[in-house]
Each structure stands twice: as C-alpha cells, then as structure tokens.
Amino acid sequence: MSLSVAGKETHERRLHAFKHALEQGALSNLRQMINGLHPAEVAHLLESFPVEERELLWEMVDPEKDGDVLLYVNDEVRASLIREMGHQELVAAAEGLDTDDLADFLQDLPDVVIKEVLQSLNDQNRQRLESVLSYPDDTAGGLMNTDTITVRPDVTLDVVLRYLRMRSELPEATDRLYVVDRGDRYLGALSLSALLTRPEDQIVAQVMDRGINAIPAHLSEREVASLFEKRDLVSAPVIDEQGKLIGRITVDDVVDVIRDEADHSLMSMAGLDEEDDMFAPVMVSARSRAIWLGINLATAFLASWVIGLFENTLSRFVALAVLMPIVASMGGIAGSQTLTLVIRGLALGRVGSANARRLLFKELAVGLLNGLLWALVVAAIAILWFDDYRIGAIIGTAIVVNLLFAAFSGAVIPLLLRRFGADPALGGSVMLTTVTDVVGFMAFLGLATIFLR
C-alpha cells in the first residue's frame, strides 16, 4: 500500500506507539488503539510487525472487522492469519462483505469453510456470488460488484425517487443508476445529479445519459484501469456477451488494481513477489529469492567465460582490466532506461505491435547519439590516462556498440517476453544484464585483441 510522506510519518509514529505498548504489556490499551483504526490501517500495521507480534495484535482485532482487514493484507499474510482462525470465525468474517470482496476472500478459505459460507447466503446473494466467480479474477467480471440499482426508461423521476426512499440506503460509491430494458439489457445511465435537479414529471428516457459506455465482462483489469483513467470515471456498468447488465465497477476497486500493478512492477524488477510477507521466516524468504540469485550467477559465469577468452590480451594490457567495467556499466544503464520505458508503455497499453517498430528505431537513434557523445568523453579520458590513442579508440567504439545493443535489447526483450506470455518486469532485467555484459566485454576485448598487437 503506497503512502504519502505525511502518511508514512503517521504510520511510523503508530508503529512506535504499538511497539511500546507491546513491550509494556498494555494489552487493554492495544485493543483500544487497534480497533480505533480503519481496517486498511490495521492491515498495514499487521504487515509491519514480525509474525509473533502480528498474531498477538490480530487476536485483539474486533471480530466484526476481521473480514475487512483480511481483504486489505497481502496474500501471504492473509493465508497465515486464516490458518490461525477457526471455521466459525472465518464464516463470521465473510458475513457482510460485498459480493466482489467475498469472491476474493473465498479463494483463500478451506473447502469446508467455503461450503458453510455459501450455505449461509440467501438465494439472491448466492447467485450474485456465482456470477462474479464465473469470471477470471483479472477481468472486469471478476472485479465487478453485482450490487447495482437499475431503473426502466419509461418511468418518471418521481417514481425513481420514491423507490430510492423505500430502499433507505444506496450501495457504496453510487454516483448513477443504470437504465435497462425488460430483458435487463443496458441502455444508459441516470446520474444522481440529474435525478435530483430535473423536474420530477420527466421520464428517465428524457434525462438519461446514453453516452456512458458499458465495460464487457471479459475485459482485462488493466484495460479497465486505463478506461477509468482516461474517462475520469467513478463507476462503470459491466455487461455480458448479450449486452445484459451484470454489475458495476467502482473507482476504489480500480485504485487497488493500479496499486497492485505498481507494486508488481517494482518488486518484479528484483525478482520478488509483491504478495510476499516482509517478515516471513528466513528459510521461506531465502528459498523464494534463491532461484533468481542462481539465474544471475549463471549469467555472471557467462560474462566471466567471455572475459576468459581474452586472458592473454588482458595479461599484456593492464589498462584493459581497469577500463573494462565502464563499457558494461554504460550499456547496463542505457539498456535499463529503454527497458523501463517499454515496460511502462506495455503496462499502460501505449506500446504494441502497431508502434513497436517506430519505438525501436527511436531508441536505437537515442542509443547511437548517446553512444557517440559518451564514447568521445571516455576515449579522451582513456587517452590522457594511459597515453595510448589505440585504447581510447577501442573503448570509444566498444561503448557505441554496446549502447546500440542495449537500446535494441531494452526495446525488444519485453516485447518478446510479452508475446510468449512471460512477465517483462520479472525476466527483462536479468536478460538485459546478460546481453550488455556479454556484448560489452566481447566488443571491448575483441577489438583490443585485434588492434593491440
């Protein structure tokens, strides 16, 4: 969960206060403090404590808050808390959750608890839940909430107002009602502002907005987030293949998607999972990270093997060993800049097959321009340092070559990974590092072997 600077300071003070209360054994104060927080703040607090202290704090949370808190913690922490809860506690935690939240929650529960939760629902809520569960998690259908208010186009605004008063409350984040025909096919939207400000004798069809496009249930959550961003939406209707209204998506759900995408991109760059528990046991954390360290080691050996091919050249020219890291480092930085740009473009839907070629040529041009600029700078320094024009020319040429390969790799690697169904953020940096190291060393030492005889 991302926080502003003020939010971080508040959380830091809260952590100190809770840590002090734990050390003093002031359990009654702890219970009062933790239950005075919003469920999201409780979740953030639990994620910030080691396992033993977390379990103690979790026991103090009001059971009525359990379900909401479990929705805010990350997957690994949620699983550990659920393991400590009894069946009846879990069933009670599921009560009162919105349909979309309940669908997320159920997937982490034991089968026997899922059965009890489903049995506790009335027919209407069970059908709504089954509707959400029938779609993949990462689609609009899996993201939607089925708690919507629909009206017919041929009724007056006065009838709609009386209907709302009879309900006594509206679903959260309701900014408009949805207009459907007798077959529940979506026709348009009636904003609350129009409902309250237009004459009551007008019919819905006269004042409804037909320009509010519905979102297909199969649309990916990433595309849903992009639509909300571009159209400044607070909520949007969701329809099935027949055009029938089946639910709505609200901006709070989209904010969660955006946050998760940002966390995923950041953590994947280091080969980590955004759902990992920060205070997971040492062996669990070590095991999850070991595979990427192993992959990195393999690529490092590959780069070392390339260096070993030029052992004789290195033994005769010490200057090469001194300057060699510069070539790889320049390529790595240039490549990571292109890689980050392309991954961000893919995430935002701004990069695809239609414009990938133009982007590649643009990045190659940038790589060439920067390569020539910094090749001159480094070559001049190398000549002054070692008093050898040949070494300056060699390292300058190697930098140009490596920056071109870095730009090409930074643009192409994420596109290839995406095409083959892999995560560009997860594997892109490892592959890019291998390319820039190998090409950089090969170009620099290969040129040196040819011209320094």
N, C-alpha and C positions, 0 to 999 in steps of 0.2 A: 504494500500500500504506500503510495508516494505521499510525502508530506511537505508542506511549505516550511520555510525557515522557522516561523513562529510556531507551527505545529510540532516541529522537531524539538524546539526548546521546551514546549509544554510536555511533550512525551518524555523528554529527558528528566524534567523535574518530577513527573509522575513516577518514573522508574525508581528514582532515588527515594521517593516517599514510600513506595511499596516495599522496596528492599529494606529500608529502615524499619518499617512495621513488621516485616518478616523476622528480622534479626531480633527485634524486641519481643516477639511473640504476641503482638497486639492483634489477636485474631478477630475480635469483635470490630475493631476499627477497620481492619482489612475488608471484612464482609461489607461494611457500610460503604467504604470507599469504592470497592469494585462494582457494587450494584448501583452506584450513582452515575456510572459511566454509560455511554451509548454502547450497544453491542459491538459496533465496529472498533471502538476504543478498547473494549475488553479483549477482543480478538487480537488487536495489535499488541496489547500488553502481554497476553499469554505467549505470543510468538517471541517475545523479547526476553523470556525467562528460561533458564535451564529446565530440564524435564521434571526434576523432583519438586522444585518450587512451583512450576506450572501446574502440576497435579494438585498441589495444596490450594492454589488460587482457584482452580477450576471447581473444586468442591464447595467453594464459598459463593459461586455464582448462583443467583436465584434460578431455580428450575424453569421458571417461566421464560427466562432469557436464553436457555440452553440452545434451542433451535436456531435463533437468530445469530448467536455468537458462532455456532458451528458453521454457519454459512459464510462468515467473513474470514475465518482462519484458512490457511493454505491446506492443500490436500493431505500432506504428510502429517501435519499437526492434527487435523480433523480425525484422521484414521487412528492416531494414538489416543485421542480423547474418547472416541467412540469405543475403543477396546476396553476402557475403564468403566463404561456405563452399562447398567442392566437393561434388559429388554423393555421393561415398562418405562424406564427413564427415556429411552430412545423414542418410544411411541409417543410419550408425552411431549417430547421436544419437537416432534413432527406436527403436532396439532397447532393450528392457527397459521401455519406457513402458507404463503401464496403458492399457487399451483406450479409456477416456474421454479420457485425456490425449493418446493417439495420434490420436484423431479430431480434437481441436482442433489438434494440431500439423500434421497432413496438409494442412489447408486453406490453409496458408501456403507450402507447398512447390511447386516447379515440377512440371509433369505427369510429366516423365521420372523424377523422384525418387520421386513417389508410386507409380509403376508398380514401381520397384525395391523400395520398402518393402513393397508388397503381395505381391510375389513372394517376399520373404524370410520371410513369415509362414507358419505351418502352417495347415492347413485350419480347425482349430477357432478359432484367433485371427482368421483372416480373416473367418469367419462372424460372430464377435462384433463385429468392427470394422464390418462391413457393417450389422449390426443397429443400432449406435449412429448410423452415418452416415445411416440411413434416416429419422431424425427431425430436425426443425429444431434448431438449436443452443440456442435459448432455451426448450426444453421439457424435461420430465423425461426423455424418451427420449434427448435429446441430452446430458443431464447425467449420465446413469447410467453405472455401471461394470458390465460383464457378468460380472465375476469373482465369482460367488456360490457358496456351498455350500448344497446342497439335500439334504433327507432325506425319507424316506417316513413317513407317520404310524403304520404298523404295525410298525416295527422297535423294538427295545429301546434304551435309552440306552447299554447296554454295547456294542452294535453300532456306534452312532454314535461313541462314544469311540475304539473300535479303528480306525474309518475315519479319524478325525482324526489319530490317531497315524501311520497309514500315509502321510498327506499330508505330515507333518513340519512344515508351516507353514500359517498362515491368511492370507487376504487382509487387507490393512491395514484398520484400523478395523472389524474384525469383532466385533460385540457380540452377534449372534444368528445362528442358522441358519434357513433358510426351509423350511417344510414344503409339499410339493407332492404331488399325486396322480400316477398313472401317465401322465396326459396333460399333466403339468407345470403344471396349474392351481394357483394359490396357495391354500393352506388356512390358514396361520397361521405363527407364528414360535416357535422354540425358543431361549430365551436361554441364554447360556453359563453363567450362574449357576445356572439350573435344571438344566442338564446335569451340572454338577459337584456339586450338592448333593442331588439326588434319588436314590433307590435305583436301581441300575443295571438291575434287572429290570423296571422300569416301561417301558411303551411310550411313544413320542413323543406319540401322541394324548392320553395322560393328562395330560401336563405342558405341552404347547404352549399358547401364548397366541393365542387366536383373535380377540382384540381389536385386534391390530396391523393397521390398515387399509393396504392397498396403494395406491400412487400410480399413477393412469393415465398412460401414457407421453406422452399429448398435453397434460398439464397444464403450464401455463407455469412457467418457473423462478421467477418472482416468487411465484406461488402455492405452489410447493414450499418456498421460503424461509419463507413465512408459516406453513405447516404445521409445519416444523421448530421454528420459534419458539414456536408455541402448544403443541405437544406435547412439547417438550424432547427431540427425537429425536437419536440418534447416527447411526442409519442407518434406511432405509426401503426396502421392496421396491417394484419397479416392474413393472406388468403391462401387457399389450397389450389390444386390444379384446375378445379371447376370455377374458381372465382368466388368461392364462398368464404365469408369472414370466419376465421377460426381463432383469432386472438389479436393481441396488440403487443408492441414492444415499446418500452418507456426508456427515457434517457438514462435513468440510473443503471439499467442493465447494460446499456451501450458504454457508459463510463467504465464499468467493470471490464468489458471486452478490451477497450483501449488500454486500460492499465495492465491487463494481463499480457497484451501484445508487447507493451513496452518492457515489462519485466522479463518476458520470454526472450526478446531480442538482446537485452543486456546480459542476462545470465548465460544465454547460449553462446555468446562470444567467448566465454570462459569454459565452455563445455559443461555447464551446470544446468540444473532444472530449477525453474522459478518456484516450484512447489516443494523444494527441499526444505527440511526443518533446519534452521540455523543452529539449533542446539541438539541435533541428532547425535546418537552415540558415535564415538570416534571411529569404530570399525565400519559403521554404516556409511559415514561420510567418506572415509578413506577408500572404501570399495567403489563408491559411485564415481570418484574422481580418478581412480587408478587407470581406467581404460583410456582416458584422454592423455594422461601422462605417458602411457605406453605408446600411444599413437605418435605423440610428439617426439618421444625417444627414437622411434623408428625413422621419422623424418630427419631428426638430427644426425643419426648414423648415416643416412643417405647423403646429407651435406658433407659429413666428415669423409665419406668414401670419395666424393668428388675432389675434396682437398687432397686426399691421399694420392690421387692420380698424378698430382703435380709436386710430389715430395722433393724431387731433385731440383726443380725450379725454385721452390721455397728455400731449400738449404743453401742455394747460391746467392739469393737476393733477399736479405732480411727485411728490406723495405716493403716487400710484398705482404709479409705477415703482419706488418704494422698497419698497412692501408686496407687490407682485405675486408675487415668488418664494416668499413664505410660503405662499400658497394652494396652489401647485403642489407645494411640498415636503411640506406636511402630507398632501395627497392621495396622493402617491407613497409615503410611509412607511406610511400606513394600508392602502393597497392591497397593498403588498408583504407586510404581515403576513398579510392574508387569503389572498393568493396562495400564500405559503409553507405555510400551514396546509392548504389544499386540496390542493396538490401532494403534500405528505407523506401526507395521507389517501388520495389515489389510489394512491400507491406502496405503502401498507400494506394496501390493499383495504378501508379503512374508509369510503370515500366512493363512492357510486354513485347510480344513478337512484332507488333506494328512499328515500334520506335526503337527496338533494341540495337539495330544496325547503326542508326544515327548516333545513339548514345555511345556505342563502341568507338566510332570514328572520332567523336568529340573527345573522349577520354584518351585515345591514342595521341591526338593532337596536343592535349594538355601534357601528357607524359613526355612527348618529344620536346615541347617548349621548355618544360622544367628540367628535363634531362640535359639539354644544351646549356641552359643557364648555370646549373649547379656543376656540370662537368667542367666548365671553364673555371669556376671558382676552385673546385677541388684540384684540378690539374695544376693551377697556378700555385696553390699551397704545396702540392707534392713536389713541384719543380724547385721551389725555394727551399723546401725541407731537405730533399735528397740530392739536389743539384744534378738532376738527370731528366732531360726532356722526354726521354722514352717512357719513363714511369708515369709522368704527367699525362702523356698522350694515351697510354694504356688505361689508366684508371678513369680518365675522362670518357673514353669510348665505352668502357665497361658500364659506367653509370648510365649513359644514354641507352645502351642495350637493355639494361636491367629495368630502367624506368618504363621503357616501352612494353617489355614483357609483363611488368607489374600492372600497368594500366589495362593491358589486354586480359590478364588473368583476373583482375579485380572485377572486370565487367562480365566476363564470360562464365566464371566459376559459379556464381549464384544463379545465373540463368540456367546452366546445365543441371545444377542440383535441384532447382525447382521443377525442371522438366522431368526428372527421374523420380520425383516425389519425395526428395530429401529436403531437410531444413537448411536453407542457405546460411542462416545465422550460426547454426551448430557446427557445420563442417567447413564453411568457407574460409575461416581464418587459418585453420590448420593446413589446408591445401595451398592457400596463398603463400604462407610462410615457406613451405617446401619449394614452391616454384621460384620465389625471389632469392632464396638462399642458393639453390642449385644453379640457377641461371647466372646469378651474380658471381658466384665463385668460378663457374665454368668460363664465363666471359673474361673475367679479370685474369685468372691464372692461365687460361688458354692463350690469350693474347700475349701474356708475358712469356710463355714458353716459346711462342713463335718469334717474337721480336727481341727478346733479351738473350742473346746467344754469345 
